[in-house]
Amino acid sequence: MTKTAQDMLAAIDPDVIAGDATLIDAHSRFQSIADEFDGESAGAHAYRNLSAIAGMMLDGADWDRPYSPLMSLGGKRTALPDDLDDEALGFFRLLLDEVPSSGLAARMCDILFVRETERASRYALAKRHTDIVAELSLLPDPDDESIQTWIRAAEIAGRYRLDDGVQALTARALEGFRGGTPTVAWHVAQAMRRARYFGGHSTEIAERLNALASAEPNAHAKVQLLEESIRWRRGSDAEERAAPSREAIGDAWWQEAKQRKDSSLVARNFLGNAYSAYRAVPRHLRSERTRKRVGKLPRLIRVAGESALGEMQKVRGGPIDLSPIVEQAEAIANDTDVIRGLARWFSAAPLQTFEDALQSADQSGLLSLVTTSTITDDARKVHSTDEDRLRSGVDPSRWARMVKNYSLHITAIATGHIRPALMQFSTNYRLDIRDFEVIVSASGFVPADRKSLYARGLHHGYYGRVTESLFILAPTIEACVRSALQASAVETRNVKTNDTEIEPGLSALLELPEADEVLGVDLAWNIRALFCGPTGPNLRNRVAHGLLGEAESCGDAALYAWWLAFLLAFTPYYHALRSEQGGPEHAPGAAGSAHASGVSE
């Protein structure tokens, strides 16, 4: 039986719900208290409602859908704002007047705001929410919950033109930015930039981030601070003022590469990062040291890449029955350490090698003796094996069999290894967008101006939004391949007869003779088979031209594309951790310029 708002208010102890505990801790505590009451009592209803809103996951920058469930498993999920009945909302209105400003008070006010439909009431709740959040300090060390709450308040204040609220939120953010550690300053600067309404302090923020970076000994942290400072540069001279920061990023990666000479895989990744950073400086703004390094880095990258080939070992094999794979994947996802678990997950299913793909095609028997055609679902003939063009030195008939077998391979991996483990990982470990940004930040494969977008694509896929992930990652992978080629001094542009320049698409980029050398033969094969050409999933073309149906956009190939993208970002991040910490037992492999290829220890 539903209890009235007044009954629920009378049944709780205001002192119990006051305090500075994080909402996720409050979620568990309120549920435990609710279990102490009779199941249908007013107290049980009150604390279950409090537990429900405390457990909702907030994305402060998402205006349309700010809250997501804490857990979603087997068609069931935890609560969302629309699940609350009128008595629960009435209870929150009454309780909001009884408690001091806190994270819980801000959450109650925002839930009421989300559910309110009357315009004047929404405005009043918007103002109240802004006032509550403006009283909450971001010092000494804000967690993601605090940052997202601030971003949410900033979004509301900006949209409703609450000038006093904007000023109060700005003052609170600057307090954290000026008085916090470098990590706090970086998080607060990101929050202010994402909120969009807080650009009036751009010079101060950029300069302090630069100053913090100059004293930061850790290369990854230094680069993050410098990249954020560049994003805060405004005005016509922004590029000129950002040039020293870009050079400093290159210097940081250069020094890291020098310190990692014992591992060519890691060194090549850092050299590629340095080259990309130096090339981002406009030519007329480059120092003499930068010009010299831009000239010598392509050769150093190739030398390190050749050395890296000797450091890789290949893992073969694969069971026929998928049940052991599913059981193994779920066991891996229950690892008590998420980083170690992810490393084991990637290592357990290495990418298919080009050599194995060739062997699989040679086992196709009589199919190799006849011409075959590829027909789409709408009865279009898109490919025939009687064409003359070779791909990677392979004749068309053999290539078609390779891609067909590859499609079967990724379906098995997606079904037995990726999907069950992903469900378990996302249930056990709450990774937010900032976690993915940290992982992506270590990757030389992802250009600096695509890292945030790439991280968002990974974040979507981690929580099952595979369609959203695919439509972000498919074109971004193309940008990454183009950047990797350019970072190795490969010219990617085509000059037409009228002197205009065009950038070719992913398929054309992978046909360049240097593609196998830059990416590694195995990684280049996987990207070709998954994203290019008419005989396989062809995800890049099908995304670009709107040819994907709803089921296909979140199917096995799309999920595998997310997994591959995650592997490409996670591998250099994990190798960097191993270099700094001595190396855990399991590690995903890397190929070419420290991009993942499916090799494993």
Backbone hydrogen bonds, N-H to C=O, Kabsch-Sander energy under -0.5 kcal/mol:
donor,donor_aa,acceptor,acceptor_aa,energy
8,M,4,T,-2.2
9,L,5,A,-2.3
10,A,6,Q,-2.3
11,A,7,D,-1.1
12,I,8,M,-0.5
12,I,9,L,-1.0
16,V,13,D,-1.5
17,I,13,D,-1.0
18,A,14,P,-0.8
26,A,22,T,-2.4
27,H,23,L,-2.5
28,S,24,I,-1.3
29,R,25,D,-2.3
30,F,26,A,-3.1
31,Q,27,H,-1.6
32,S,28,S,-2.1
33,I,29,R,-2.2
34,A,30,F,-2.5
35,D,31,Q,-1.8
36,E,32,S,-0.6
36,E,33,I,-1.2
37,F,33,I,-0.5
37,F,34,A,-1.3
41,S,38,D,-2.2
45,H,41,S,-2.1
46,A,42,A,-2.6
47,Y,43,G,-2.6
48,R,44,A,-2.1
49,N,45,H,-2.1
50,L,46,A,-2.0
51,S,47,Y,-2.5
52,A,48,R,-2.3
53,I,49,N,-2.0
54,A,50,L,-2.1
55,G,51,S,-1.5
56,M,52,A,-0.5
56,M,53,I,-0.7
57,M,68,S,-2.8
58,L,56,M,-0.5
59,D,66,P,-2.8
60,G,58,L,-0.6
62,D,59,D,-1.9
63,W,61,A,-1.0
68,S,57,M,-2.4
73,L,76,K,-2.9
76,K,73,L,-1.7
78,T,71,M,-2.2
83,D,80,L,-2.1
84,L,81,P,-1.4
89,L,85,D,-2.0
90,G,86,D,-2.5
91,F,87,E,-2.3
92,F,88,A,-2.0
93,R,89,L,-2.0
94,L,90,G,-2.0
95,L,91,F,-2.6
96,L,92,F,-2.3
97,D,93,R,-0.7
97,D,94,L,-0.7
98,E,95,L,-1.8
99,V,95,L,-1.0
106,A,102,S,-2.4
107,R,103,G,-2.1
108,M,104,L,-2.6
109,C,105,A,-2.4
110,D,106,A,-2.3
111,I,107,R,-2.5
112,L,108,M,-2.2
113,F,109,C,-2.1
114,V,110,D,-2.8
115,R,111,I,-2.0
116,E,112,L,-1.6
122,R,118,E,-2.3
123,Y,119,R,-2.1
124,A,120,A,-2.1
125,L,121,S,-2.4
126,A,122,R,-2.5
127,K,123,Y,-2.3
128,R,124,A,-2.1
129,H,125,L,-2.8
130,T,126,A,-2.2
131,D,127,K,-2.3
132,I,128,R,-2.4
133,V,129,H,-2.4
134,A,130,T,-2.2
135,E,131,D,-0.7
135,E,132,I,-1.1
136,L,133,V,-1.6
137,S,135,E,-0.5
147,I,143,D,-2.1
148,Q,144,D,-2.9
149,T,145,E,-2.1
150,W,146,S,-2.2
151,I,147,I,-2.6
152,R,148,Q,-2.5
153,A,149,T,-2.3
154,A,150,W,-2.7
155,E,151,I,-2.5
156,I,152,R,-2.2
157,A,153,A,-3.0
158,G,154,A,-2.5
159,R,155,E,-2.2
160,Y,156,I,-2.2
161,R,158,G,-0.9
162,L,157,A,-2.6
163,D,161,R,-1.5
166,V,162,L,-2.7
167,Q,163,D,-2.4
168,A,164,D,-2.4
169,L,165,G,-2.8
170,T,166,V,-2.5
171,A,167,Q,-2.4
172,R,168,A,-2.1
173,A,169,L,-2.5
174,L,170,T,-2.9
175,E,171,A,-1.8
176,G,172,R,-1.6
177,F,173,A,-2.7
178,R,174,L,-2.9
179,G,175,E,-1.9
180,G,176,G,-1.5
185,A,181,T,-2.9
186,W,182,P,-2.3
187,H,183,T,-2.4
188,V,184,V,-2.8
189,A,185,A,-2.5
190,Q,186,W,-2.2
191,A,187,H,-2.2
192,M,188,V,-2.7
193,R,189,A,-2.2
194,R,190,Q,-2.5
195,A,191,A,-1.8
196,R,192,M,-0.7
196,R,193,R,-0.8
198,F,192,M,-0.6
201,H,198,F,-0.5
202,S,199,G,-1.3
205,I,201,H,-2.4
206,A,202,S,-2.7
207,E,203,T,-2.5
208,R,204,E,-2.3
209,L,205,I,-2.3
210,N,206,A,-2.0
211,A,207,E,-2.3
212,L,208,R,-2.8
213,A,209,L,-2.2
214,S,210,N,-1.9
215,A,211,A,-0.8
215,A,212,L,-0.6
216,E,213,A,-1.3
222,K,218,N,-2.6
223,V,219,A,-2.6
224,Q,220,H,-2.1
225,L,221,A,-2.2
226,L,222,K,-2.4
227,E,223,V,-3.0
228,E,224,Q,-2.0
229,S,225,L,-2.1
230,I,226,L,-2.0
231,R,227,E,-1.6
232,W,228,E,-0.9
232,W,229,S,-0.6
233,R,230,I,-1.5
238,A,235,G,-1.5
241,R,237,D,-2.3
242,A,238,A,-1.8
243,A,239,E,-1.3
246,R,242,A,-2.2
247,E,243,A,-2.4
248,A,244,P,-2.1
249,I,245,S,-2.0
250,G,246,R,-2.0
251,D,247,E,-2.6
252,A,248,A,-2.2
253,W,249,I,-2.1
254,W,250,G,-2.4
255,Q,251,D,-2.5
256,E,252,A,-2.0
257,A,253,W,-2.5
258,K,254,W,-1.9
259,Q,255,Q,-1.6
260,R,256,E,-0.7
260,R,257,A,-0.9
261,K,258,K,-0.7
263,S,260,R,-1.8
267,A,260,R,-0.5
267,A,263,S,-2.7
268,R,264,S,-2.7
269,N,265,L,-1.4
270,F,266,V,-2.2
271,L,267,A,-2.7
272,G,268,R,-2.3
273,N,269,N,-2.1
274,A,270,F,-2.6
275,Y,271,L,-2.5
276,S,272,G,-2.3
277,A,273,N,-2.3
278,Y,274,A,-2.7
279,R,275,Y,-2.4
280,A,276,S,-1.1
281,V,278,Y,-1.4
285,L,282,P,-2.2
286,R,282,P,-0.5
286,R,283,R,-1.2
291,R,287,S,-2.3
292,K,288,E,-2.1
293,R,289,R,-2.1
294,V,290,T,-2.5
295,G,291,R,-1.4
296,K,292,K,-1.5
297,L,293,R,-2.3
300,L,296,K,-1.7
301,I,297,L,-2.9
302,R,298,P,-1.9
303,V,299,R,-2.3
304,A,300,L,-2.4
305,G,301,I,-2.2
306,E,302,R,-2.3
307,S,303,V,-2.0
308,A,304,A,-2.0
309,L,305,G,-1.1
310,G,306,E,-0.5
310,G,307,S,-1.0
311,E,308,A,-1.7
312,M,309,L,-0.9
316,R,314,K,-0.5
325,I,321,D,-0.5
326,V,322,L,-2.5
327,E,323,S,-2.5
328,Q,324,P,-2.5
329,A,325,I,-2.9
330,E,326,V,-2.5
331,A,327,E,-2.0
332,I,328,Q,-2.4
333,A,329,A,-2.2
334,N,330,E,-0.7
334,N,331,A,-0.7
335,D,332,I,-1.9
341,G,337,D,-2.6
342,L,338,V,-2.7
343,A,339,I,-2.2
344,R,340,R,-2.4
345,W,341,G,-2.3
346,F,342,L,-2.4
347,S,343,A,-2.2
348,A,344,R,-1.9
349,A,345,W,-0.5
349,A,346,F,-0.9
357,A,353,T,-2.0
358,L,354,F,-2.1
359,Q,355,E,-2.2
360,S,356,D,-2.4
361,A,357,A,-1.7
362,D,358,L,-1.6
363,Q,359,Q,-0.6
363,Q,360,S,-0.8
364,S,361,A,-1.3
367,L,364,S,-1.6
368,S,365,G,-1.7
369,L,366,L,-2.2
370,V,367,L,-0.8
374,T,383,H,-2.9
375,I,373,S,-0.6
376,T,380,R,-2.8
379,A,376,T,-1.8
382,V,374,T,-2.6
382,V,380,R,-0.7
383,H,374,T,-1.0
385,T,372,T,-2.9
387,E,384,S,-1.2
391,R,394,V,-2.3
394,V,391,R,-2.2
399,W,395,D,-2.5
400,A,396,P,-2.4
401,R,397,S,-1.7
402,M,398,R,-2.2
403,V,399,W,-2.5
404,K,400,A,-2.3
405,N,401,R,-2.5
406,Y,402,M,-2.1
407,S,403,V,-2.2
408,L,404,K,-1.6
409,H,405,N,-2.3
410,I,406,Y,-2.7
411,T,407,S,-1.6
412,A,408,L,-1.9
413,I,409,H,-2.2
414,A,410,I,-2.8
415,T,411,T,-2.3
416,G,412,A,-2.8
417,H,413,I,-2.3
418,I,413,I,-2.3
419,R,414,A,-2.4
421,A,417,H,-0.8
422,L,418,I,-2.9
423,M,419,R,-2.0
424,Q,420,P,-1.6
425,F,421,A,-3.4
426,S,422,L,-2.7
427,T,423,M,-1.0
428,N,424,Q,-2.6
429,Y,425,F,-3.2
431,L,429,Y,-1.1
432,D,430,R,-0.6
435,D,432,D,-0.7
436,F,432,D,-1.5
437,E,433,I,-2.0
438,V,434,R,-2.1
439,I,435,D,-2.0
440,V,436,F,-2.8
441,S,437,E,-1.8
442,A,438,V,-0.6
442,A,439,I,-1.1
443,S,440,V,-2.0
450,R,447,P,-1.9
451,K,447,P,-0.8
451,K,448,A,-0.7
454,Y,450,R,-3.0
455,A,451,K,-2.7
456,R,452,S,-2.0
457,G,453,L,-2.0
458,L,454,Y,-2.1
459,H,455,A,-2.5
460,H,456,R,-2.4
461,G,457,G,-2.0
462,Y,458,L,-2.2
463,Y,459,H,-1.2
463,Y,460,H,-0.6
464,G,461,G,-1.8
465,R,460,H,-2.4
466,V,464,G,-1.8
469,S,465,R,-2.1
470,L,466,V,-2.9
471,F,467,T,-2.2
472,I,468,E,-1.0
472,I,469,S,-0.6
473,L,469,S,-3.1
474,A,470,L,-2.6
476,T,472,I,-1.2
477,I,473,L,-3.0
478,E,474,A,-1.3
479,A,475,P,-1.8
480,C,476,T,-2.3
481,V,477,I,-2.5
482,R,478,E,-2.5
483,S,479,A,-2.4
484,A,480,C,-2.6
485,L,481,V,-2.3
486,Q,482,R,-2.4
487,A,483,S,-2.7
488,S,484,A,-0.8
488,S,485,L,-0.7
489,A,486,Q,-1.9
490,V,485,L,-2.4
491,E,489,A,-0.5
492,T,490,V,-0.5
494,N,502,I,-2.7
496,K,494,N,-0.6
496,K,500,T,-3.0
499,D,496,K,-1.9
502,I,494,N,-2.3
509,L,505,G,-2.3
510,L,506,L,-2.3
511,E,507,S,-0.6
511,E,508,A,-0.7
512,L,509,L,-1.2
515,A,512,L,-1.8
518,V,514,E,-2.6
519,L,515,A,-2.7
520,G,516,D,-1.7
524,A,520,G,-2.6
525,W,521,V,-2.0
526,N,522,D,-2.2
527,I,523,L,-2.4
528,R,524,A,-2.4
529,A,525,W,-2.9
530,L,526,N,-2.0
531,F,527,I,-2.7
532,C,527,I,-0.6
532,C,528,R,-1.9
536,G,533,G,-0.5
538,N,529,A,-0.5
539,L,530,L,-1.8
540,R,531,F,-1.2
541,N,531,F,-0.8
542,R,538,N,-2.2
543,V,539,L,-2.4
544,A,540,R,-2.1
545,H,541,N,-1.9
546,G,543,V,-1.0
547,L,542,R,-2.3
548,L,542,R,-0.9
553,S,549,G,-2.0
554,C,550,E,-0.6
554,C,551,A,-0.9
555,G,552,E,-1.4
559,L,555,G,-2.4
560,Y,556,D,-2.6
561,A,557,A,-2.1
562,W,558,A,-1.8
563,W,559,L,-2.3
564,L,560,Y,-2.8
565,A,561,A,-2.3
566,F,562,W,-2.6
567,L,563,W,-2.5
568,L,564,L,-2.4
569,A,565,A,-1.5
570,F,566,F,-3.0
571,T,567,L,-2.2
573,Y,569,A,-1.1
574,Y,570,F,-3.0
575,H,571,T,-2.6
576,A,572,P,-2.1
577,L,573,Y,-1.9
578,R,574,Y,-2.6
579,S,575,H,-2.2
580,E,576,A,-1.7
581,Q,577,L,-2.6
582,G,578,R,-1.9
589,G,599,V,-0.6
591,A,595,H,-6.0
593,S,518,V,-0.8
594,A,592,G,-1.6
595,H,591,A,-2.4
600,S,313,Q,-1.6
601,E,587,A,-0.9
